[in-house]
């Protein structure tokens, strides 16, 4: 147990520097978990802090312009993938003095502007954003005032960093898997049009573009079927029921992430079918996907690593790094029992391509 020679309130950063035999600036860098601090320096300063019982003064930090808080904006609380990001981000801060502040987007302002501005107004030292609909120009302006790391969006800005999954690579893995099983009538369930604009850099847009490209390249361009739904398992269930009970029922459905995939599984059961009749693939590998009653084939994009890496990049930005970094994490297809070879349909024929629904 550390023994303090003075009360925590009376110990100053100068006392810590003197005890460790380093400069005040060096102590500050260790406290901020700054980029480029050597392990030996960190060990000396940390030992001095523990010995003296030093506690950084939060109000004084605020006056100097540092609050030792990082903000993270997420679009919604219902998507089970976002807790994976938060778990990784929190773990990356466990040995630092920083505290994470979570700001869910207002449902009435789902683009994320309001939540991001609220974080900046509270003087966080840096921002991690999961904002697929925020304009890049607005983000550039935001990054001029506070360090920013974008999660999930494939931007190439010099003003802020990005951490993304290889969405094209992950989708290619899905399509290759379904083709190898023998599926040709593959539908893609995705979100509303504004989130899937080609070239936007939004993950769902890249997955949709790649699905279309893979179908074309495989010679199944006339079988492309894109079904759209609002967010939420209930909405996706309704969209899937229309698809499954129509005349052109696919043999497989690839959902843009796991939540709509769960809606598809629910619809399959309600339609009196099984995943032997219609295979299902999701994206994200949320915790419930592995449940034996679901056993959902899905793409693991390592949300914990994405969240942790976003924090690492943000701390580097806060410490002074100016050059941009754009990190791509390789996803992995997790094959479970929700995907099987298609069953013969007894000579049934398709009535034609569905297009966008």
C-alpha contacts under 8 A as a table, 3 or more apart, distances in Angstrom:
res1	aa1	res2	aa2	distance
2	X	50	X	5.33
2	X	51	X	4.89
2	X	52	X	7.30
2	X	53	X	6.78
3	X	50	X	7.60
3	X	51	X	5.38
3	X	52	X	6.49
3	X	53	X	6.97
4	X	7	X	6.78
4	X	8	X	7.44
4	X	50	X	7.90
4	X	51	X	5.74
4	X	52	X	4.30
4	X	53	X	5.08
5	X	52	X	6.11
6	X	10	X	6.44
6	X	11	X	6.47
6	X	52	X	7.06
6	X	53	X	7.91
7	X	10	X	5.47
7	X	11	X	6.66
7	X	53	X	7.52
8	X	11	X	5.46
8	X	52	X	7.50
8	X	53	X	5.43
8	X	54	X	5.31
8	X	55	X	5.97
9	X	12	X	7.86
9	X	54	X	7.57
9	X	55	X	7.07
11	X	15	X	6.22
11	X	16	X	7.69
11	X	52	X	7.00
11	X	53	X	7.49
11	X	54	X	5.65
11	X	55	X	7.74
12	X	15	X	5.15
12	X	16	X	6.64
12	X	54	X	7.01
13	X	16	X	5.06
13	X	17	X	6.23
13	X	24	X	6.54
13	X	27	X	7.09
13	X	28	X	7.85
13	X	54	X	7.69
13	X	56	X	7.87
14	X	17	X	4.99
14	X	18	X	6.12
14	X	24	X	5.91
15	X	18	X	5.16
15	X	19	X	6.16
16	X	19	X	5.11
16	X	20	X	6.11
16	X	24	X	7.97
16	X	27	X	7.22
16	X	45	X	7.11
16	X	48	X	5.71
16	X	49	X	6.06
16	X	52	X	7.24
16	X	54	X	7.44
17	X	20	X	5.20
17	X	21	X	5.81
17	X	22	X	5.08
17	X	23	X	5.49
17	X	24	X	5.32
17	X	26	X	7.68
17	X	27	X	6.06
17	X	45	X	7.38
17	X	48	X	7.96
18	X	21	X	5.03
18	X	22	X	6.51
18	X	23	X	7.64
19	X	22	X	7.97
19	X	48	X	5.86
20	X	44	X	5.64
20	X	45	X	5.51
20	X	47	X	7.77
20	X	48	X	5.60
22	X	26	X	6.29
22	X	27	X	7.24
23	X	26	X	5.15
23	X	27	X	6.61
24	X	27	X	5.18
24	X	28	X	6.30
25	X	28	X	5.00
25	X	29	X	6.23
26	X	29	X	5.11
26	X	30	X	6.39
26	X	41	X	7.96
27	X	30	X	5.20
27	X	31	X	6.20
27	X	45	X	6.21
28	X	31	X	5.10
28	X	32	X	6.12
29	X	32	X	5.11
29	X	33	X	6.05
29	X	34	X	4.97
29	X	35	X	7.99
29	X	37	X	7.11
29	X	319	X	7.65
30	X	33	X	4.93
30	X	34	X	6.11
30	X	37	X	6.75
30	X	41	X	7.85
30	X	42	X	5.83
30	X	45	X	7.02
30	X	46	X	7.82
31	X	34	X	7.60
31	X	96	X	6.98
31	X	97	X	6.47
32	X	68	X	7.63
32	X	96	X	6.98
32	X	97	X	6.78
32	X	98	X	7.69
32	X	315	X	7.86
32	X	319	X	7.63
33	X	37	X	7.68
33	X	96	X	5.95
33	X	97	X	7.81
33	X	315	X	6.99
34	X	37	X	6.33
34	X	315	X	6.36
34	X	316	X	6.25
34	X	318	X	7.45
34	X	319	X	4.91
35	X	315	X	6.96
35	X	316	X	4.88
35	X	319	X	5.70
35	X	320	X	7.79
35	X	321	X	7.78
37	X	41	X	6.63
37	X	42	X	6.63
38	X	41	X	5.27
38	X	42	X	6.25
39	X	42	X	5.07
39	X	43	X	6.09
40	X	43	X	5.14
40	X	44	X	6.31
41	X	44	X	5.26
41	X	45	X	6.23
42	X	45	X	5.33
42	X	46	X	5.89
43	X	46	X	5.17
43	X	47	X	6.05
44	X	47	X	5.24
44	X	48	X	6.34
45	X	48	X	5.08
45	X	49	X	6.19
46	X	49	X	5.07
46	X	50	X	6.21
47	X	50	X	5.20
47	X	51	X	6.06
48	X	51	X	5.04
48	X	52	X	6.08
49	X	52	X	5.37
49	X	53	X	5.69
49	X	54	X	5.12
49	X	55	X	7.95
50	X	53	X	5.07
50	X	54	X	6.83
56	X	61	X	7.88
57	X	60	X	5.36
57	X	61	X	6.31
58	X	61	X	5.09
58	X	62	X	6.40
58	X	67	X	6.54
58	X	68	X	7.84
59	X	62	X	5.07
59	X	63	X	6.46
59	X	67	X	7.82
60	X	63	X	5.13
60	X	64	X	6.37
61	X	64	X	5.07
61	X	65	X	6.20
61	X	66	X	4.86
61	X	67	X	5.43
61	X	68	X	7.63
62	X	65	X	4.96
62	X	66	X	5.10
62	X	67	X	4.91
63	X	66	X	7.36
65	X	123	X	7.77
66	X	123	X	7.83
66	X	124	X	7.68
66	X	125	X	6.11
67	X	123	X	6.88
67	X	124	X	6.20
67	X	125	X	6.28
68	X	97	X	6.51
68	X	98	X	4.69
68	X	99	X	6.47
68	X	124	X	7.20
68	X	125	X	6.30
69	X	98	X	5.24
69	X	99	X	4.79
69	X	100	X	5.83
69	X	101	X	6.77
69	X	124	X	5.08
69	X	125	X	5.80
69	X	126	X	7.50
70	X	98	X	6.77
70	X	99	X	6.20
70	X	100	X	4.95
70	X	101	X	6.00
70	X	124	X	5.31
70	X	125	X	5.64
70	X	126	X	5.11
70	X	127	X	5.91
70	X	128	X	7.68
71	X	100	X	5.84
71	X	101	X	4.70
71	X	102	X	5.94
71	X	103	X	7.12
71	X	119	X	5.93
71	X	124	X	6.06
71	X	125	X	7.83
71	X	126	X	6.29
71	X	127	X	4.75
71	X	128	X	6.13
72	X	100	X	7.09
72	X	101	X	6.19
72	X	102	X	5.05
72	X	103	X	6.09
72	X	127	X	5.74
72	X	128	X	4.56
72	X	129	X	5.69
72	X	130	X	7.83
73	X	102	X	6.05
73	X	103	X	4.73
73	X	104	X	5.65
73	X	105	X	6.78
73	X	112	X	7.33
73	X	115	X	6.44
73	X	116	X	6.34
73	X	127	X	7.68
73	X	128	X	6.35
73	X	129	X	4.85
73	X	130	X	5.92
73	X	131	X	7.50
74	X	77	X	7.45
74	X	82	X	7.32
74	X	102	X	7.60
74	X	103	X	6.44
74	X	104	X	4.93
74	X	105	X	6.11
74	X	112	X	7.78
74	X	129	X	6.61
74	X	130	X	5.17
74	X	131	X	7.05
75	X	104	X	5.82
75	X	105	X	4.91
75	X	110	X	6.27
75	X	111	X	7.41
75	X	112	X	6.55
75	X	130	X	6.46
75	X	131	X	6.52
76	X	79	X	6.43
76	X	104	X	5.74
76	X	105	X	6.11
76	X	107	X	7.69
76	X	110	X	7.96
77	X	80	X	7.67
77	X	82	X	7.46
77	X	104	X	6.66
78	X	232	X	7.87
79	X	82	X	6.10
79	X	259	X	6.88
80	X	83	X	6.12
80	X	84	X	7.69
80	X	259	X	7.67
80	X	286	X	6.16
80	X	287	X	7.93
81	X	84	X	5.52
81	X	85	X	7.07
81	X	284	X	6.40
81	X	285	X	7.78
81	X	286	X	5.65
81	X	303	X	7.17
82	X	85	X	5.12
82	X	86	X	6.36
82	X	303	X	7.71
83	X	86	X	4.89
83	X	87	X	5.97
84	X	87	X	5.09
84	X	88	X	6.40
84	X	286	X	7.99
84	X	303	X	5.03
84	X	304	X	5.12
84	X	307	X	7.56
85	X	88	X	5.33
85	X	89	X	6.20
85	X	303	X	4.87
85	X	304	X	5.07
85	X	305	X	7.62
85	X	306	X	6.36
85	X	307	X	4.36
85	X	308	X	7.57
86	X	89	X	5.01
86	X	90	X	5.94
86	X	304	X	7.33
86	X	307	X	6.17
87	X	90	X	5.27
87	X	91	X	6.16
87	X	304	X	5.98
87	X	307	X	7.24
88	X	91	X	5.18
88	X	92	X	6.26
88	X	303	X	7.13
88	X	304	X	3.92
88	X	305	X	5.91
88	X	306	X	7.06
88	X	307	X	4.62
88	X	308	X	4.50
89	X	92	X	5.22
89	X	93	X	6.61
89	X	304	X	7.18
89	X	307	X	4.42
89	X	308	X	4.38
89	X	309	X	7.63
89	X	310	X	7.17
89	X	311	X	5.80
90	X	93	X	5.26
90	X	94	X	6.42
90	X	100	X	6.99
90	X	308	X	7.47
91	X	94	X	5.20
91	X	308	X	6.93
92	X	95	X	7.41
92	X	308	X	5.14
92	X	309	X	7.96
92	X	311	X	6.52
92	X	312	X	7.16
93	X	96	X	5.16
93	X	97	X	7.48
93	X	98	X	6.31
93	X	99	X	7.35
93	X	311	X	7.44
94	X	97	X	7.96
103	X	115	X	5.79
103	X	116	X	7.61
103	X	119	X	7.28
104	X	115	X	6.60
105	X	109	X	6.62
105	X	110	X	5.39
105	X	111	X	7.29
105	X	112	X	5.20
105	X	114	X	7.14
105	X	115	X	5.28
106	X	109	X	4.97
106	X	110	X	5.60
106	X	112	X	7.39
106	X	114	X	7.29
106	X	115	X	6.94
107	X	110	X	5.02
109	X	112	X	6.35
109	X	113	X	7.26
109	X	114	X	6.68
110	X	113	X	7.98
111	X	131	X	6.45
111	X	132	X	7.28
111	X	133	X	5.12
111	X	134	X	5.81
112	X	115	X	5.37
112	X	116	X	6.11
112	X	131	X	5.75
112	X	133	X	7.47
112	X	134	X	6.58
113	X	116	X	5.27
113	X	117	X	6.07
113	X	134	X	6.70
114	X	117	X	5.19
114	X	118	X	6.12
115	X	118	X	5.09
115	X	119	X	6.44
116	X	119	X	5.24
116	X	120	X	6.46
116	X	127	X	7.78
116	X	129	X	7.53
117	X	120	X	5.08
117	X	121	X	6.05
118	X	121	X	5.03
118	X	122	X	6.35
119	X	122	X	5.18
119	X	123	X	6.73
119	X	124	X	6.17
119	X	127	X	7.56
120	X	123	X	5.09
120	X	124	X	5.86
120	X	127	X	7.88
120	X	146	X	7.56
121	X	124	X	7.79
124	X	127	X	7.17
125	X	146	X	6.72
125	X	147	X	7.29
125	X	318	X	7.16
126	X	146	X	5.63
126	X	147	X	4.82
126	X	148	X	5.98
126	X	314	X	6.53
126	X	315	X	7.98
126	X	318	X	6.99
127	X	146	X	7.16
127	X	147	X	6.27
127	X	148	X	4.87
127	X	149	X	6.41
127	X	314	X	7.55
128	X	148	X	5.85
128	X	149	X	4.85
128	X	150	X	5.85
128	X	151	X	6.91
128	X	310	X	6.95
128	X	311	X	7.67
128	X	314	X	7.60
129	X	148	X	7.44
129	X	149	X	6.40
129	X	150	X	4.99
129	X	151	X	5.91
130	X	150	X	6.20
130	X	151	X	5.13
130	X	152	X	6.53
130	X	153	X	7.67
131	X	134	X	5.69
131	X	150	X	7.57
131	X	151	X	7.83
131	X	153	X	7.75
132	X	152	X	7.79
132	X	153	X	6.29
132	X	195	X	7.36
132	X	202	X	5.65
133	X	195	X	7.14
134	X	138	X	7.03
134	X	139	X	7.12
135	X	138	X	5.33
135	X	139	X	6.49
136	X	139	X	4.99
136	X	140	X	6.13
136	X	155	X	7.97
137	X	140	X	5.01
137	X	141	X	6.39
138	X	141	X	5.17
138	X	142	X	6.23
139	X	142	X	4.88
139	X	143	X	6.03
140	X	143	X	5.12
140	X	144	X	6.45
140	X	157	X	7.65
140	X	159	X	5.86
140	X	160	X	7.24
141	X	144	X	5.20
141	X	145	X	7.11
142	X	145	X	5.50
142	X	146	X	6.36
142	X	148	X	7.67
143	X	146	X	5.07
143	X	147	X	5.37
143	X	148	X	5.44
143	X	159	X	5.98
143	X	160	X	6.13
144	X	147	X	7.46
144	X	159	X	7.18
147	X	160	X	6.91
147	X	314	X	6.61
147	X	317	X	6.00
147	X	318	X	6.36
148	X	160	X	5.24
148	X	161	X	6.59
148	X	314	X	6.70
149	X	160	X	5.70
149	X	161	X	4.66
149	X	162	X	5.42
149	X	163	X	7.38
149	X	310	X	6.24
149	X	313	X	7.19
149	X	314	X	6.17
150	X	153	X	6.37
150	X	160	X	7.25
150	X	161	X	6.17
150	X	162	X	4.63
150	X	163	X	6.34
150	X	310	X	7.77
151	X	162	X	5.85
151	X	163	X	5.01
151	X	164	X	6.02
151	X	306	X	7.50
151	X	307	X	7.91
151	X	310	X	7.06
152	X	162	X	7.35
152	X	163	X	6.02
152	X	164	X	4.42
152	X	165	X	6.65
152	X	202	X	7.23
152	X	203	X	6.57
153	X	162	X	7.00
153	X	163	X	7.52
153	X	164	X	6.27
153	X	201	X	5.47
153	X	202	X	5.21
153	X	203	X	6.48
154	X	162	X	7.13
154	X	164	X	6.51
154	X	201	X	4.48
154	X	202	X	6.57
154	X	203	X	7.61
155	X	162	X	6.91
155	X	201	X	6.20
156	X	162	X	7.74
156	X	326	X	7.17
157	X	160	X	5.89
157	X	161	X	7.24
157	X	324	X	7.41
158	X	161	X	7.50
158	X	323	X	7.00
158	X	324	X	5.21
159	X	324	X	6.69
160	X	324	X	6.13
160	X	325	X	7.84
161	X	313	X	7.24
161	X	324	X	5.41
161	X	325	X	5.08
161	X	326	X	5.63
162	X	310	X	7.61
162	X	325	X	6.65
162	X	326	X	4.76
162	X	327	X	6.20
163	X	306	X	6.40
163	X	309	X	7.24
163	X	310	X	6.26
163	X	326	X	6.03
163	X	327	X	4.84
163	X	328	X	6.02
163	X	329	X	7.62
164	X	167	X	7.98
164	X	306	X	7.23
164	X	326	X	7.89
164	X	327	X	6.32
164	X	328	X	4.99
164	X	329	X	6.19
165	X	301	X	5.97
165	X	306	X	7.96
165	X	328	X	5.39
165	X	329	X	4.68
165	X	330	X	6.04
165	X	331	X	6.37
166	X	169	X	5.25
166	X	170	X	6.15
166	X	328	X	6.02
166	X	329	X	6.06
166	X	330	X	5.56
166	X	331	X	6.39
167	X	170	X	5.06
167	X	171	X	6.09
167	X	203	X	6.13
167	X	206	X	6.33
167	X	207	X	6.07
167	X	331	X	7.77
168	X	171	X	5.22
168	X	172	X	6.14
168	X	206	X	6.19
168	X	207	X	6.10
168	X	210	X	5.96
169	X	172	X	5.04
169	X	173	X	6.33
169	X	330	X	7.62
169	X	331	X	7.37
170	X	173	X	5.15
170	X	174	X	6.51
170	X	299	X	6.52
170	X	330	X	7.75
170	X	331	X	5.62
170	X	332	X	6.72
170	X	333	X	6.95
171	X	174	X	5.01
171	X	175	X	6.23
171	X	207	X	5.84
171	X	210	X	6.47
171	X	211	X	6.74
172	X	175	X	5.19
172	X	176	X	5.99
172	X	210	X	7.05
172	X	211	X	7.62
172	X	214	X	7.20
173	X	176	X	5.23
173	X	177	X	6.14
173	X	332	X	7.90
173	X	333	X	6.36
174	X	177	X	5.21
174	X	178	X	6.36
174	X	254	X	7.83
174	X	281	X	7.43
174	X	299	X	7.71
174	X	333	X	6.81
175	X	178	X	5.15
175	X	179	X	6.05
175	X	211	X	7.13
175	X	214	X	6.85
176	X	179	X	5.13
176	X	180	X	6.04
177	X	180	X	5.22
177	X	181	X	6.36
178	X	181	X	5.12
178	X	182	X	6.52
178	X	183	X	5.48
178	X	184	X	7.99
178	X	252	X	7.72
178	X	339	X	7.73
179	X	182	X	5.11
179	X	183	X	5.16
179	X	184	X	6.63
180	X	183	X	7.40
181	X	340	X	6.61
181	X	341	X	4.76
181	X	342	X	7.40
182	X	341	X	5.82
182	X	342	X	6.48
183	X	186	X	6.65
183	X	251	X	6.42
183	X	252	X	6.77
183	X	341	X	6.84
183	X	342	X	6.08
184	X	220	X	6.87
184	X	223	X	7.56
184	X	251	X	7.51
185	X	223	X	6.03
185	X	224	X	7.70
185	X	250	X	4.95
185	X	251	X	5.56
185	X	252	X	6.59
186	X	223	X	7.45
186	X	224	X	7.13
186	X	225	X	6.96
186	X	250	X	5.69
186	X	251	X	6.25
186	X	252	X	4.82
186	X	253	X	5.64
186	X	254	X	7.09
187	X	224	X	6.71
187	X	225	X	4.67
187	X	226	X	5.89
187	X	227	X	7.16
187	X	250	X	6.20
187	X	252	X	6.35
187	X	253	X	4.80
187	X	254	X	6.19
188	X	208	X	7.44
188	X	211	X	7.42
188	X	225	X	6.18
188	X	226	X	4.92
188	X	227	X	6.08
188	X	253	X	5.76
188	X	254	X	4.86
188	X	255	X	5.74
188	X	256	X	7.28
189	X	226	X	6.07
189	X	227	X	4.77
189	X	228	X	5.81
189	X	229	X	7.36
189	X	253	X	6.90
189	X	254	X	6.22
189	X	255	X	4.63
189	X	256	X	6.12
189	X	260	X	7.40
190	X	204	X	7.07
190	X	208	X	7.50
190	X	226	X	7.27
190	X	227	X	6.25
190	X	228	X	5.04
190	X	229	X	6.38
190	X	255	X	6.18
190	X	256	X	5.15
190	X	260	X	7.94
191	X	195	X	6.62
191	X	196	X	7.15
191	X	204	X	7.56
191	X	228	X	5.16
191	X	229	X	5.09
191	X	230	X	5.75
191	X	231	X	6.70
191	X	256	X	7.67
192	X	195	X	5.92
192	X	196	X	6.98
192	X	228	X	5.76
192	X	229	X	6.00
192	X	230	X	6.03
193	X	196	X	5.26
193	X	197	X	6.49
193	X	228	X	7.77
194	X	197	X	6.00
195	X	202	X	6.90
195	X	204	X	6.88
195	X	205	X	6.68
196	X	200	X	7.46
196	X	202	X	6.85
196	X	204	X	5.68
196	X	205	X	3.87
196	X	206	X	7.66
196	X	208	X	7.18
197	X	200	X	5.67
197	X	202	X	7.97
197	X	205	X	5.79
198	X	201	X	7.73
198	X	205	X	5.71
198	X	206	X	7.17
198	X	209	X	6.87
199	X	202	X	7.99
199	X	205	X	7.41
199	X	206	X	7.69
200	X	205	X	6.95
201	X	205	X	6.86
201	X	206	X	6.73
202	X	205	X	5.30
202	X	206	X	6.49
203	X	206	X	5.17
203	X	207	X	6.20
204	X	207	X	5.07
204	X	208	X	6.13
204	X	256	X	6.11
205	X	208	X	5.13
205	X	209	X	6.15
206	X	209	X	5.12
206	X	210	X	6.01
207	X	210	X	5.13
207	X	211	X	6.04
207	X	256	X	6.89
208	X	211	X	5.10
208	X	212	X	6.29
208	X	256	X	7.81
209	X	212	X	5.24
209	X	213	X	6.16
210	X	213	X	4.94
210	X	214	X	5.97
211	X	214	X	5.20
211	X	215	X	6.25
212	X	215	X	5.25
212	X	216	X	6.22
212	X	221	X	7.49
212	X	224	X	6.67
213	X	216	X	5.11
213	X	217	X	6.04
214	X	217	X	5.10
214	X	218	X	6.09
215	X	218	X	5.19
215	X	219	X	6.37
215	X	220	X	4.99
215	X	221	X	5.36
215	X	223	X	7.69
215	X	224	X	6.64
216	X	219	X	5.21
216	X	220	X	5.46
216	X	221	X	4.27
217	X	220	X	7.44
217	X	221	X	7.73
218	X	221	X	7.76
220	X	223	X	5.31
220	X	224	X	6.93
221	X	224	X	5.51
222	X	352	X	7.37
222	X	353	X	5.41
223	X	352	X	7.12
223	X	353	X	4.76
223	X	354	X	7.18
224	X	353	X	6.12
224	X	354	X	6.79
224	X	355	X	6.11
225	X	353	X	6.49
225	X	354	X	4.98
225	X	355	X	4.91
225	X	356	X	6.29
225	X	357	X	7.94
226	X	354	X	7.32
226	X	355	X	5.83
226	X	356	X	4.61
226	X	357	X	6.22
227	X	239	X	7.28
227	X	243	X	7.95
227	X	356	X	5.82
227	X	357	X	4.88
228	X	239	X	7.30
228	X	356	X	7.39
228	X	357	X	6.09
229	X	235	X	6.21
229	X	236	X	5.66
229	X	239	X	6.19
230	X	235	X	5.89
230	X	236	X	6.98
231	X	235	X	6.56
231	X	236	X	7.14
231	X	260	X	7.64
232	X	235	X	5.47
232	X	236	X	6.32
232	X	259	X	6.87
232	X	260	X	6.91
233	X	236	X	5.08
233	X	237	X	5.97
233	X	259	X	5.82
233	X	260	X	5.51
233	X	262	X	6.61
233	X	263	X	4.77
234	X	237	X	5.00
234	X	238	X	6.44
234	X	263	X	6.48
235	X	238	X	5.26
235	X	239	X	6.39
235	X	263	X	7.77
236	X	239	X	5.02
236	X	240	X	5.99
236	X	260	X	5.21
236	X	261	X	7.94
236	X	263	X	5.14
236	X	264	X	6.75
237	X	240	X	5.08
237	X	241	X	6.10
237	X	260	X	7.42
237	X	263	X	4.23
237	X	264	X	5.63
237	X	266	X	6.55
237	X	267	X	5.44
238	X	241	X	5.12
238	X	242	X	6.47
238	X	267	X	7.53
239	X	242	X	5.34
239	X	243	X	6.46
240	X	243	X	4.96
240	X	244	X	6.01
240	X	263	X	7.19
240	X	264	X	5.43
240	X	267	X	6.05
240	X	268	X	8.00
241	X	244	X	5.12
241	X	245	X	5.99
241	X	264	X	7.76
241	X	267	X	5.43
241	X	268	X	7.57
241	X	271	X	7.26
242	X	245	X	5.53
242	X	246	X	6.07
243	X	246	X	5.42
243	X	248	X	7.57
243	X	249	X	6.13
243	X	250	X	7.89
244	X	248	X	7.91
244	X	249	X	5.12
244	X	250	X	7.36
244	X	267	X	7.79
244	X	268	X	7.31
244	X	271	X	7.33
245	X	249	X	6.78
245	X	271	X	7.28
246	X	249	X	5.89
247	X	350	X	7.63
247	X	351	X	7.28
248	X	350	X	5.64
248	X	351	X	6.36
248	X	352	X	7.56
248	X	354	X	7.70
250	X	253	X	6.95
250	X	278	X	6.82
251	X	277	X	6.46
251	X	278	X	4.63
251	X	279	X	6.24
251	X	342	X	5.96
252	X	278	X	4.94
252	X	279	X	4.33
252	X	280	X	5.75
252	X	281	X	7.93
252	X	339	X	7.93
252	X	342	X	7.97
253	X	264	X	7.93
253	X	278	X	7.06
253	X	279	X	6.19
253	X	280	X	4.97
253	X	281	X	6.39
254	X	261	X	7.58
254	X	280	X	5.97
254	X	281	X	4.79
254	X	282	X	6.13
255	X	258	X	6.85
255	X	260	X	6.04
255	X	261	X	5.26
255	X	280	X	7.54
255	X	281	X	6.07
255	X	282	X	4.96
255	X	283	X	6.92
256	X	260	X	7.27
256	X	261	X	7.82
256	X	282	X	6.37
256	X	283	X	6.03
257	X	260	X	6.21
257	X	261	X	6.55
257	X	282	X	4.97
257	X	283	X	4.01
257	X	284	X	5.94
258	X	261	X	4.79
258	X	262	X	6.21
258	X	281	X	7.97
258	X	282	X	4.48
258	X	283	X	5.10
258	X	284	X	5.99
258	X	285	X	6.84
258	X	286	X	6.85
258	X	289	X	7.59
258	X	298	X	7.30
259	X	262	X	5.26
259	X	263	X	6.67
259	X	282	X	7.82
260	X	263	X	4.89
260	X	264	X	6.33
260	X	282	X	7.67
261	X	264	X	4.98
261	X	265	X	6.33
261	X	280	X	6.76
261	X	281	X	6.63
261	X	282	X	5.19
262	X	265	X	5.05
262	X	266	X	6.23
263	X	266	X	5.08
263	X	267	X	6.19
264	X	267	X	4.98
264	X	268	X	6.08
264	X	280	X	7.41
265	X	268	X	5.06
265	X	269	X	6.41
265	X	275	X	7.74
265	X	280	X	7.26
265	X	294	X	7.84
266	X	269	X	5.31
266	X	270	X	6.30
267	X	270	X	4.95
267	X	271	X	6.02
268	X	271	X	5.16
268	X	272	X	6.50
268	X	273	X	5.16
268	X	274	X	6.00
268	X	275	X	7.33
268	X	278	X	7.51
269	X	272	X	5.26
269	X	273	X	5.54
269	X	274	X	6.27
270	X	273	X	7.43
273	X	276	X	7.80
273	X	277	X	6.09
273	X	278	X	7.54
274	X	277	X	5.34
274	X	278	X	6.53
275	X	278	X	4.73
275	X	279	X	4.77
275	X	280	X	6.75
275	X	337	X	7.97
275	X	338	X	5.40
275	X	339	X	6.67
275	X	340	X	7.30
276	X	279	X	6.35
276	X	338	X	7.68
276	X	339	X	7.50
276	X	340	X	6.06
276	X	341	X	7.48
276	X	342	X	6.92
276	X	343	X	7.03
277	X	342	X	6.65
277	X	343	X	6.34
278	X	342	X	7.34
279	X	338	X	5.60
279	X	339	X	4.53
279	X	340	X	6.13
279	X	341	X	7.95
279	X	342	X	7.67
280	X	296	X	7.12
280	X	297	X	6.94
280	X	338	X	5.52
280	X	339	X	5.85
281	X	296	X	6.57
281	X	297	X	5.03
281	X	298	X	5.29
281	X	338	X	7.12
281	X	339	X	7.01
282	X	285	X	7.50
282	X	296	X	7.02
282	X	297	X	6.34
282	X	298	X	4.41
282	X	299	X	6.64
283	X	298	X	4.86
283	X	299	X	4.58
283	X	300	X	6.84
283	X	301	X	7.99
284	X	298	X	6.50
284	X	299	X	5.34
284	X	300	X	5.06
284	X	301	X	5.86
284	X	302	X	7.86
284	X	303	X	7.75
285	X	289	X	5.93
285	X	290	X	7.78
285	X	298	X	5.54
285	X	299	X	5.76
285	X	300	X	4.85
285	X	301	X	7.53
285	X	334	X	7.79
286	X	289	X	5.58
286	X	290	X	7.93
287	X	290	X	6.28
287	X	291	X	7.77
288	X	291	X	5.27
288	X	294	X	7.74
289	X	294	X	6.25
289	X	295	X	5.85
289	X	296	X	5.01
289	X	297	X	7.62
289	X	298	X	7.67
290	X	294	X	6.81
290	X	295	X	5.07
290	X	296	X	6.36
290	X	336	X	8.00
291	X	294	X	5.38
291	X	295	X	5.59
291	X	296	X	8.00
292	X	295	X	5.06
294	X	338	X	7.36
295	X	336	X	5.36
295	X	337	X	5.55
295	X	338	X	5.96
296	X	335	X	7.64
296	X	336	X	5.63
296	X	337	X	6.62
296	X	338	X	5.14
296	X	339	X	7.87
297	X	333	X	7.51
297	X	334	X	5.62
297	X	335	X	4.62
297	X	336	X	4.58
297	X	337	X	6.77
297	X	338	X	5.71
297	X	339	X	6.43
298	X	333	X	5.93
298	X	334	X	5.37
298	X	335	X	6.70
298	X	336	X	7.90
299	X	331	X	6.47
299	X	332	X	5.55
299	X	333	X	4.36
299	X	334	X	5.76
300	X	303	X	7.84
300	X	331	X	5.55
300	X	332	X	5.19
300	X	333	X	6.18
300	X	334	X	6.67
301	X	329	X	7.13
301	X	330	X	6.87
301	X	331	X	4.32
301	X	332	X	6.52
302	X	305	X	5.44
302	X	306	X	6.40
302	X	329	X	7.75
302	X	331	X	6.90
303	X	306	X	4.97
303	X	307	X	6.18
304	X	307	X	5.24
304	X	308	X	6.18
305	X	308	X	5.08
305	X	309	X	5.93
306	X	309	X	5.23
306	X	310	X	6.14
306	X	329	X	7.43
307	X	310	X	5.18
307	X	311	X	6.49
308	X	311	X	5.24
308	X	312	X	6.33
309	X	312	X	4.96
309	X	313	X	6.18
310	X	313	X	5.26
310	X	314	X	6.14
311	X	314	X	5.02
311	X	315	X	6.16
312	X	315	X	5.32
312	X	316	X	6.36
313	X	316	X	5.07
313	X	317	X	6.26
313	X	325	X	7.81
314	X	317	X	5.00
314	X	318	X	6.20
315	X	318	X	4.99
315	X	319	X	6.13
316	X	319	X	5.01
316	X	320	X	6.49
316	X	321	X	5.70
317	X	320	X	5.23
317	X	321	X	4.76
317	X	322	X	6.53
318	X	321	X	7.25
335	X	339	X	7.45
336	X	339	X	6.64
337	X	340	X	6.79
344	X	347	X	7.65
345	X	348	X	5.47
350	X	353	X	7.95
354	X	357	X	7.26
